[in-house]
């Protein structure tokens, strides 16, 4: 099998740490372009060929950075935000049983200008 890109030593270590299959990197990598590839999302997975969908499902948030000279320089995975319920709690909202978000009063113990 022939690949259309090279992987830097730094990216190779990141690939092994994240346990990303090379076929997925090949799908994401656009080594002729400089910068990062789009982040792997559920929408992108839905448009993938059938044989890649099962592989890619575990790697949502993955993106690949290339140098524009045919070399992948970085393979990273974006840490996603908290789950919806945890976000609501963090931002002072409450979620009812039917999924409706309601504002919750926060008690400010100091003045905002302090």
DSSP file (Angstrom, degrees, kcal/mol; ACC not computed):
  #  RESIDUE AA STRUCTURE BP1 BP2  ACC     N-H-->O    O-->H-N    N-H-->O    O-->H-N    TCO  KAPPA ALPHA  PHI   PSI    X-CA   Y-CA   Z-CA
    1    1 A X              0   0    0      0, 0.0     2,-0.5     0, 0.0     0, 0.0   0.000 360.0 360.0 360.0 134.4    0.0    0.0    0.0
    2    2 A X        -     0   0    0      2,-0.0     2,-0.3     0, 0.0     0, 0.0  -0.880 360.0-152.8-107.2 132.9    1.3    3.4   -1.0
    3    3 A X        -     0   0    0     -2,-0.5    20,-0.0     2,-0.1    19,-0.0  -0.783  12.5-141.9-103.5 149.7    0.7    6.5    1.1
    4    4 A X  S    S+     0   0    0     -2,-0.3     2,-0.3     2,-0.0    27,-0.1   0.166  78.7  46.0 -95.5  17.8    0.6   10.0   -0.3
    5    5 A X  S    S-     0   0    0     25,-0.0     2,-0.3    26,-0.0    66,-0.2  -0.961  70.4-127.0-150.8 164.7    2.2   11.7    2.6
    6    6 A X  E     -a   71   0A   0     64,-2.4    66,-3.7    -2,-0.3     2,-0.5  -0.817  20.7-137.6-110.7 157.6    5.1   11.4    5.1
    7    7 A X  E     -a   72   0A   0     -2,-0.3    66,-0.2    64,-0.2    59,-0.0  -0.973  16.7-131.1-118.6 125.8    4.8   11.6    8.9
    8    8 A X     >  -     0   0    0     64,-2.8     4,-2.4    -2,-0.5     5,-0.2  -0.217  28.5-107.9 -66.7 164.7    7.2   13.6   11.0
    9    9 A X  H  > S+     0   0    0      1,-0.2     4,-1.9     2,-0.2     5,-0.1   0.880 121.3  51.1 -63.9 -37.3    8.8   11.9   14.0
   10   10 A X  H  > S+     0   0    0      1,-0.2     4,-2.0     2,-0.2    -1,-0.2   0.924 111.8  46.3 -64.1 -45.3    6.7   14.1   16.3
   11   11 A X  H  > S+     0   0    0     61,-0.3     4,-2.5     1,-0.2    -2,-0.2   0.846 108.5  56.9 -67.1 -33.5    3.5   13.1   14.5
   12   12 A X  H  X S+     0   0    0     -4,-2.4     4,-2.1     2,-0.2    -1,-0.2   0.912 107.6  47.5 -63.4 -42.4    4.5    9.5   14.5
   13   13 A X  H  X S+     0   0    0     -4,-1.9     4,-2.3     2,-0.2    -2,-0.2   0.914 112.6  49.3 -63.6 -43.0    4.8    9.5   18.3
   14   14 A X  H  X S+     0   0    0     -4,-2.0     4,-2.4     1,-0.2    -2,-0.2   0.883 108.7  53.6 -64.1 -38.0    1.4   11.2   18.5
   15   15 A X  H  X>S+     0   0    0     -4,-2.5     5,-1.8     1,-0.2     4,-1.0   0.912 111.3  45.0 -62.3 -42.8   -0.1    8.6   16.2
   16   16 A X  H  <5S+     0   0    0     -4,-2.1    -2,-0.2     2,-0.2    -1,-0.2   0.872 112.6  51.1 -70.5 -36.4    1.1    5.8   18.4
   17   17 A X  H  <5S+     0   0    0     -4,-2.3    -2,-0.2     1,-0.2    -1,-0.2   0.908 117.6  38.3 -65.9 -41.8    0.0    7.5   21.6
   18   18 A X  H  <5S-     0   0    0     -4,-2.4    -1,-0.2    -5,-0.2    -2,-0.2   0.596 104.0-133.5 -83.9 -11.6   -3.5    8.1   20.2
   19   19 A X  T  <5 +     0   0    0     -4,-1.0     2,-0.5     1,-0.2    -3,-0.2   0.902  41.2 171.1  58.1  45.7   -3.5    4.7   18.4
   20   20 A X      < -     0   0    0     -5,-1.8    -1,-0.2    -6,-0.2     2,-0.1  -0.743  33.2-122.4 -88.6 127.6   -4.8    6.2   15.2
   21   21 A X    >>  -     0   0    0     -2,-0.5     4,-1.4     1,-0.1     3,-0.8  -0.411  16.3-126.0 -67.8 146.2   -4.9    3.9   12.2
   22   22 A X  H 3> S+     0   0    0      1,-0.2     4,-2.6     2,-0.2     5,-0.2   0.831 107.7  62.9 -62.5 -33.7   -2.9    5.2    9.2
   23   23 A X  H 3> S+     0   0    0      1,-0.2     4,-1.5     2,-0.2    -1,-0.2   0.842 103.1  49.6 -62.9 -32.5   -5.9    4.8    6.9
   24   24 A X  H <> S+     0   0    0     -3,-0.8     4,-2.0     2,-0.2    -1,-0.2   0.880 109.8  50.2 -72.9 -38.7   -7.8    7.4    9.0
   25   25 A X  H  X S+     0   0    0     -4,-1.4     4,-3.1     1,-0.2    -2,-0.2   0.904 109.0  52.9 -64.0 -40.3   -4.8    9.8    8.8
   26   26 A X  H  < S+     0   0    0     -4,-2.6    -1,-0.2     1,-0.2    -2,-0.2   0.875 108.2  50.6 -63.1 -36.6   -4.7    9.3    5.1
   27   27 A X  H  < S+     0   0    0     -4,-1.5    -1,-0.2    -5,-0.2    -2,-0.2   0.896 119.0  36.7 -66.8 -39.8   -8.4   10.2    4.8
   28   28 A X  H  < S+     0   0    0     -4,-2.0    -2,-0.2    -5,-0.1    10,-0.2   0.810  97.0  95.8 -82.7 -31.4   -8.0   13.4    6.9
   29   29 A X     <  +     0   0    0     -4,-3.1     2,-0.3    -5,-0.2     3,-0.1  -0.391  39.9 177.4 -72.6 132.5   -4.6   14.5    5.6
   30   30 A X    >   +     0   0    0      5,-0.2     3,-2.3    -2,-0.2    36,-0.1  -0.704  10.6 177.0-122.8  75.6   -4.3   17.0    2.8
   31   31 A X  T 3  S+     0   0    0      1,-0.3    39,-1.8    -2,-0.3    37,-0.4   0.675  72.3  64.0 -64.0 -17.8   -0.6   17.2    2.7
   32   32 A X  T 3  S+     0   0    0     37,-0.2     2,-0.3    38,-0.1    -1,-0.3   0.704  96.7  71.0 -75.6 -17.7   -0.5   19.6   -0.2
   33   33 A X  S <  S-     0   0    0     -3,-2.3    35,-0.7     2,-0.1     2,-0.4  -0.738  83.3-127.3 -99.2 147.8   -2.2   22.2    1.9
   34   34 A X  E    S+B   67   0A   0     -2,-0.3     2,-0.3    33,-0.2    33,-0.2  -0.777  70.9  25.6 -94.1 136.1   -0.7   24.0    4.8
   35   35 A X  E    S-B   66   0A   0     31,-2.2    31,-2.8    -2,-0.4     2,-0.3  -0.742  97.8 -31.3 113.8-162.0   -2.4   24.0    8.1
   36   36 A X  E     -B   65   0A   0     -2,-0.3    29,-0.3    29,-0.2     2,-0.1  -0.660  50.2-122.8-102.4 153.1   -4.9   21.6    9.8
   37   37 A X        -     0   0    0     27,-3.2    -8,-0.1    -2,-0.3     3,-0.1  -0.384  48.8 -77.9 -78.3 163.2   -7.5   19.4    8.3
   38   38 A X        -     0   0    0    -10,-0.2    26,-0.2     1,-0.1     2,-0.2  -0.316  57.4 -98.5 -59.8 149.0  -11.1   19.7    9.4
   39   39 A X        -     0   0    0     24,-0.1     2,-0.4     1,-0.1    24,-0.2  -0.481  40.1-105.4 -71.8 138.3  -11.8   18.1   12.8
   40   40 A X        +     0   0    0     22,-2.9    21,-2.8    19,-0.2     2,-0.2  -0.498  53.7 169.2 -67.3 121.1  -13.4   14.7   12.6
   41   41 A X     >  -     0   0    0     -2,-0.4     4,-2.4    19,-0.2     5,-0.2  -0.768  51.0-100.6-128.9 172.1  -17.0   15.0   13.5
   42   42 A X  H  > S+     0   0    0     -2,-0.2     4,-2.0     1,-0.2     5,-0.1   0.873 122.9  54.0 -61.4 -37.4  -20.2   12.9   13.4
   43   43 A X  H  > S+     0   0    0      2,-0.2     4,-0.8     1,-0.2    -1,-0.2   0.906 109.4  47.0 -64.5 -41.6  -21.2   14.7   10.2
   44   44 A X  H >4 S+     0   0    0      1,-0.2     3,-0.7     2,-0.2     4,-0.5   0.889 109.8  53.8 -67.1 -39.0  -17.9   13.9    8.5
   45   45 A X  H >< S+     0   0    0     -4,-2.4     3,-1.2     1,-0.2    -1,-0.2   0.880 102.7  57.7 -63.2 -37.8  -18.2   10.2    9.7
   46   46 A X  H 3< S+     0   0    0     -4,-2.0    -1,-0.2     1,-0.3    -2,-0.2   0.772 107.9  47.9 -63.3 -25.4  -21.6   10.0    8.1
   47   47 A X  T << S+     0   0    0     -4,-0.8    -1,-0.3    -3,-0.7    -2,-0.2   0.469  93.1 102.7 -94.0  -3.2  -20.1   10.9    4.8
   48   48 A X  S <  S-     0   0    0     -3,-1.2     5,-0.1    -4,-0.5    -3,-0.0  -0.321  85.8 -87.8 -75.6 159.9  -17.2    8.5    5.0
   49   49 A X    >>  -     0   0    0      1,-0.1     3,-1.4    -2,-0.0     4,-1.1  -0.340  44.1-108.4 -61.1 153.0  -17.0    5.2    3.1
   50   50 A X  H 3> S+     0   0    0      1,-0.3     4,-0.8     2,-0.2     3,-0.5   0.844 115.8  56.9 -55.7 -40.6  -18.7    2.3    5.0
   51   51 A X  H 34 S+     0   0    0      1,-0.2     4,-0.4     2,-0.1    -1,-0.3   0.721 109.1  47.0 -69.2 -19.4  -15.4    0.6    5.9
   52   52 A X  H <> S+     0   0    0     -3,-1.4     4,-3.0     2,-0.1    -1,-0.2   0.687  93.5  76.9 -91.8 -20.2  -14.0    3.7    7.6
   53   53 A X  H  X S+     0   0    0     -4,-1.1     4,-1.5    -3,-0.5    -2,-0.1   0.914  95.1  46.8 -59.8 -45.9  -17.1    4.5    9.7
   54   54 A X  H  < S+     0   0    0     -4,-0.8     4,-0.4     1,-0.2    -1,-0.2   0.863 116.3  45.8 -65.6 -35.0  -16.6    1.9   12.3
   55   55 A X  H >4 S+     0   0    0     -4,-0.4     3,-0.9     1,-0.2    -2,-0.2   0.923 113.4  48.2 -70.8 -45.4  -12.9    2.8   12.7
   56   56 A X  H >< S+     0   0    0     -4,-3.0     3,-1.9     1,-0.2    -2,-0.2   0.701  89.6  81.4 -73.5 -21.1  -13.5    6.6   12.8
   57   57 A X  G >< S+     0   0    0     -4,-1.5     3,-0.7     1,-0.3    -1,-0.2   0.825  91.2  52.1 -56.6 -33.8  -16.3    6.5   15.4
   58   58 A X  G <  S+     0   0    0     -3,-0.9    -1,-0.3    -4,-0.4    -2,-0.2   0.620 105.3  57.5 -76.5 -12.7  -13.7    6.2   18.3
   59   59 A X  G X   +     0   0    0     -3,-1.9     3,-1.8    -4,-0.2    -1,-0.2  -0.053  64.1 153.8-116.0  32.1  -11.7    9.2   17.1
   60   60 A X  T <  S+     0   0    0     -3,-0.7   -19,-0.2     1,-0.3     3,-0.1  -0.412  70.6  32.9 -61.1 133.5  -14.2   12.1   17.1
   61   61 A X  T 3  S+     0   0    0    -21,-2.8    17,-3.1     1,-0.3    -1,-0.3   0.380  86.2 139.3  99.4  -1.6  -12.3   15.4   17.5
   62   62 A X  E <   + C   0  77A   0     -3,-1.8   -22,-2.9    15,-0.3    -1,-0.3  -0.522  24.4 174.8 -77.2 140.1   -9.2   14.2   15.7
   63   63 A X  E     - C   0  76A   0     13,-2.8    13,-2.4   -24,-0.2     2,-0.4  -0.986  18.4-145.5-143.6 156.2   -7.4   16.6   13.4
   64   64 A X  E     - C   0  75A   0     -2,-0.3   -27,-3.2   -26,-0.2     2,-0.4  -0.947   6.8-153.5-123.7 137.8   -4.2   16.4   11.3
   65   65 A X  E     -BC  36  74A   0      9,-3.0     8,-2.5    -2,-0.4     9,-1.7  -0.943  12.5-171.2-115.0 134.0   -1.8   19.3   10.6
   66   66 A X  E     -BC  35  72A   0    -31,-2.8   -31,-2.2    -2,-0.4     6,-0.2  -0.820  26.1-136.3-120.8 161.2    0.5   19.3    7.5
   67   67 A X  E     -B   34   0A   0      4,-2.2   -33,-0.2    -2,-0.3     5,-0.1   0.445  46.0-111.3 -96.8  -0.7    3.3   21.6    6.5
   68   68 A X  S    S+     0   0    0    -35,-0.7   -34,-0.2   -37,-0.4     4,-0.1   0.425 103.4  87.4  86.2  -1.7    2.3   22.0    2.8
   69   69 A X  S    S-     0   0    0      2,-0.3   -37,-0.2   -36,-0.1     3,-0.1   0.148 116.6 -86.7-113.6  16.1    5.3   20.0    1.6
   70   70 A X  S    S+     0   0    0    -39,-1.8   -64,-2.4     1,-0.3     2,-0.4   0.634  94.1 116.2  90.4  15.1    3.6   16.5    1.8
   71   71 A X  E     -a    6   0A   0    -40,-0.4    -4,-2.2   -66,-0.2     2,-0.5  -0.971  60.4-138.1-123.9 130.4    4.5   15.9    5.5
   72   72 A X  E     +aC   7  66A   0    -66,-3.7   -64,-2.8    -2,-0.4   -61,-0.3  -0.740  23.5 178.4 -80.7 123.6    2.1   15.5    8.4
   73   73 A X  E     +     0   0A   0     -8,-2.5     2,-0.3    -2,-0.5    -7,-0.2   0.666  59.5  21.5-102.9 -20.7    3.6   17.4   11.3
   74   74 A X  E     - C   0  65A   0     -9,-1.7    -9,-3.0   -63,-0.1     2,-0.4  -0.991  48.5-168.9-153.8 139.5    1.0   16.9   14.0
   75   75 A X  E     + C   0  64A   0     -2,-0.3     2,-0.3   -11,-0.2   -11,-0.2  -0.971  28.6 163.1-128.6 113.8   -1.9   14.6   14.9
   76   76 A X  E     - C   0  63A   0    -13,-2.4   -13,-2.8    -2,-0.4     2,-0.4  -0.846  31.4-141.6-130.8 163.7   -4.0   15.8   17.8
   77   77 A X  E     - C   0  62A   0     -2,-0.3     2,-0.3   -15,-0.3   -15,-0.3  -0.992  22.8-130.5-129.1 124.2   -7.4   15.2   19.3
   78   78 A X        -     0   0    0    -17,-3.1     2,-0.4    -2,-0.4   -16,-0.0  -0.562  21.2-126.4 -75.2 128.4   -9.5   18.1   20.5
   79   79 A X        -     0   0    0     -2,-0.3    -1,-0.1     1,-0.1   -18,-0.1  -0.634  30.2-132.8 -74.1 126.1  -10.9   17.5   24.0
   80   80 A X        -     0   0    0     -2,-0.4     3,-0.1     1,-0.1    -1,-0.1  -0.333  21.1 -98.3 -81.2 162.8  -14.6   18.0   23.9
   81   81 A X        -     0   0    0      1,-0.2    -1,-0.1    -2,-0.1     3,-0.1  -0.077  53.9 -71.6 -69.3 174.8  -16.6   20.1   26.3
   82   82 A X        -     0   0    0      1,-0.1    -1,-0.2     2,-0.1     5,-0.1  -0.183  61.8 -85.4 -62.7 159.9  -18.5   18.7   29.2
   83   83 A X     >  -     0   0    0      1,-0.1     4,-2.6    -3,-0.1     5,-0.2  -0.243  47.9-100.4 -61.3 160.2  -21.7   16.7   28.7
   84   84 A X  H  > S+     0   0    0      1,-0.2     4,-2.4     2,-0.2     5,-0.2   0.886 122.8  48.1 -55.2 -45.7  -24.9   18.7   28.4
   85   85 A X  H  > S+     0   0    0      1,-0.2     4,-1.9     2,-0.2    -1,-0.2   0.896 112.9  48.4 -65.0 -38.9  -26.0   18.1   32.0
   86   86 A X  H  > S+     0   0    0      2,-0.2     4,-2.3     1,-0.2    -2,-0.2   0.870 110.5  51.9 -69.2 -35.6  -22.6   19.0   33.3
   87   87 A X  H  X S+     0   0    0     -4,-2.6     4,-2.4     2,-0.2    -2,-0.2   0.926 108.4  51.2 -63.5 -44.1  -22.5   22.2   31.1
   88   88 A X  H  <>S+     0   0    0     -4,-2.4     5,-3.5     1,-0.2     4,-0.3   0.911 111.9  46.3 -60.7 -42.7  -25.9   23.2   32.5
   89   89 A X  H ><5S+     0   0    0     -4,-1.9     3,-0.9     3,-0.2    -1,-0.2   0.899 111.8  51.9 -65.5 -40.9  -24.7   22.8   36.0
   90   90 A X  H 3<5S+     0   0    0     -4,-2.3    -2,-0.2     1,-0.2    -1,-0.2   0.871 113.7  43.0 -63.8 -38.4  -21.5   24.7   35.3
   91   91 A X  T 3<5S-     0   0    0     -4,-2.4    -1,-0.2    -5,-0.1    -2,-0.2   0.299 119.3-104.2 -95.7   9.8  -23.3   27.7   33.8
   92   92 A X  T < 5S+     0   0    0     -3,-0.9    12,-1.5    -4,-0.3     2,-0.3   0.806  77.4 129.4  78.2  28.9  -26.0   27.8   36.4
   93   93 A X  E   < -D  103   0B   0     -5,-3.5     2,-0.4    -6,-0.2    -1,-0.3  -0.796  45.8-145.3-110.9 157.3  -28.8   26.3   34.4
   94   94 A X  E     -D  102   0B   0      8,-2.7     8,-2.9    -2,-0.3     2,-0.5  -0.976   6.4-146.3-123.4 141.5  -31.2   23.5   35.3
   95   95 A X  E     -D  101   0B   0     -2,-0.4     6,-0.2     6,-0.2     2,-0.1  -0.907  14.5-145.4-107.8 126.2  -32.5   20.9   32.9
   96   96 A X    >   -     0   0    0      4,-2.4     3,-1.8    -2,-0.5     6,-0.0  -0.286  34.0 -95.4 -82.2 174.3  -36.0   19.6   33.6
   97   97 A X  T 3  S+     0   0    0      1,-0.3    -1,-0.1     2,-0.1    -2,-0.0   0.791 124.6  54.0 -62.0 -29.6  -37.1   16.0   32.8
   98   98 A X  T 3  S-     0   0    0      2,-0.1    -1,-0.3     1,-0.0    -2,-0.0   0.352 122.1-103.5 -90.0   7.8  -38.5   17.0   29.4
   99   99 A X  S <  S+     0   0    0     -3,-1.8     2,-0.4     1,-0.3    -2,-0.1   0.521  71.8 144.6  89.3   5.8  -35.2   18.6   28.4
  100  100 A X        -     0   0    0      1,-0.0    -4,-2.4    -5,-0.0     2,-0.5  -0.649  43.9-137.6 -81.1 130.8  -36.2   22.3   28.8
  101  101 A X  E     -D   95   0B   0     -2,-0.4     2,-0.4    -6,-0.2    -6,-0.2  -0.762  22.4-171.6 -91.2 130.0  -33.4   24.5   30.1
  102  102 A X  E     -D   94   0B   0     -8,-2.9    -8,-2.7    -2,-0.5     2,-0.2  -0.945  25.6-113.0-123.1 143.6  -34.3   27.0   32.7
  103  103 A X  E     -D   93   0B   0     -2,-0.4     2,-0.4   -10,-0.2   -10,-0.2  -0.476  28.9-153.0 -71.9 142.7  -32.2   29.8   34.2
  104  104 A X        -     0   0    0    -12,-1.5     2,-0.2    -2,-0.2    -1,-0.0  -0.958  20.6-112.4-119.5 136.5  -31.3   29.4   37.8
  105  105 A X        -     0   0    0     -2,-0.4     2,-0.4     1,-0.0   -13,-0.0  -0.475  28.0-150.3 -69.3 130.9  -30.6   32.3   40.1
  106  106 A X        -     0   0    0     -2,-0.2     2,-0.8     2,-0.0    -1,-0.0  -0.866   9.7-135.0-100.5 136.4  -27.0   32.6   41.2
  107  107 A X        -     0   0    0     -2,-0.4     2,-0.7     2,-0.0    -2,-0.0  -0.822  16.9-154.8 -90.9 113.3  -26.2   34.1   44.6
  108  108 A X        -     0   0    0     -2,-0.8     4,-0.1     1,-0.1    -2,-0.0  -0.797   8.7-170.0 -90.5 118.8  -23.3   36.5   44.1
  109  109 A X  S    S+     0   0    0     -2,-0.7     2,-0.3     2,-0.1    -1,-0.1   0.675  72.1  39.5 -85.9 -17.5  -21.5   36.9   47.4
  110  110 A X  S    S-     0   0    0      2,-0.0     2,-0.1     1,-0.0     0, 0.0  -0.904  96.5 -95.9-125.2 158.9  -19.4   39.8   46.3
  111  111 A X    >   -     0   0    0     -2,-0.3     3,-1.3     1,-0.1    -2,-0.1  -0.403  30.6-123.3 -71.0 152.1  -20.3   42.8   44.2
  112  112 A X  T 3  S+     0   0    0      1,-0.3    -1,-0.1     2,-0.1    -2,-0.0   0.833 110.4  55.5 -65.8 -31.5  -19.4   42.4   40.5
  113  113 A X  T 3         0   0    0      1,-0.2    -1,-0.3     0, 0.0    -2,-0.0   0.540 360.0 360.0 -78.6  -5.6  -17.3   45.6   40.6
  114  114 A X    <         0   0    0     -3,-1.3    -1,-0.2     0, 0.0    -2,-0.1   0.498 360.0 360.0 -71.7 360.0  -15.1   44.3   43.5
